[in-house]
Structures are given as structure tokens and as C-alpha cells.
């Protein structure tokens, strides 16, 4: 039976040293997933405690995309 969902895995842009193009692609990806606010403003204490878990999950998802985008050789240089 074929899967009829419209789920499509996003293409993660790879950063291999040329910053400008991959950074635009990554910003666009994170904005489309509604995670850009986490990157742009970092963590702030939520006004309501029930929002904390949602912010943590968004932060982890944004980090996941960012880590996937960095080439292993470049990551070794950064770390």
C-alpha cells in the first residue's frame, strides 16, 4: 500500500567553507520550519511555564538542522 502523506524531508544545505550561500539556505529552511526565532533571539524565559517544553523542542530541532549542515571537516575546525 502506497503512503499517501505529503511529508517531504527537507534538503539540508551543507556548509563547506563558503558561508554566504549556505547561510541564506539555512535561514530560509529554519524560517519555513518556524525555528528562526530561536536562532535569532536565543533562549529567553517564557512568560508561561507550559511554553518552556515547546521552546526546548524548537531549540533542539534548530540545532539538529544546524549540526547536520556543517561538513565534518569544518566542524572539527570549529570545535
Rosetta blueprint (number, residue, H / E / L):
1 X L
2 X L
3 X L
4 X L
5 X L
6 X L
7 X L
8 X L
9 X L
10 X L
11 X L
12 X L
13 X L
14 X L
15 X E
16 X L
17 X L
18 X L
19 X H
20 X H
21 X H
22 X H
23 X H
24 X H
25 X H
26 X H
27 X H
28 X H
29 X H
30 X H
31 X H
32 X H
33 X L
34 X L
35 X L
36 X H
37 X H
38 X H
39 X H
40 X H
41 X H
42 X L
43 X L
44 X L
45 X L
46 X L
47 X L
48 X L
49 X H
50 X H
51 X H
52 X H
53 X H
54 X H
55 X H
56 X H
57 X H
58 X H
59 X H
60 X H
61 X H
62 X H
63 X H
64 X H
65 X H
66 X H
67 X H
68 X H
69 X H
70 X E
71 X L
72 X H
73 X H
74 X H
75 X H
76 X H
77 X H
78 X H
79 X L
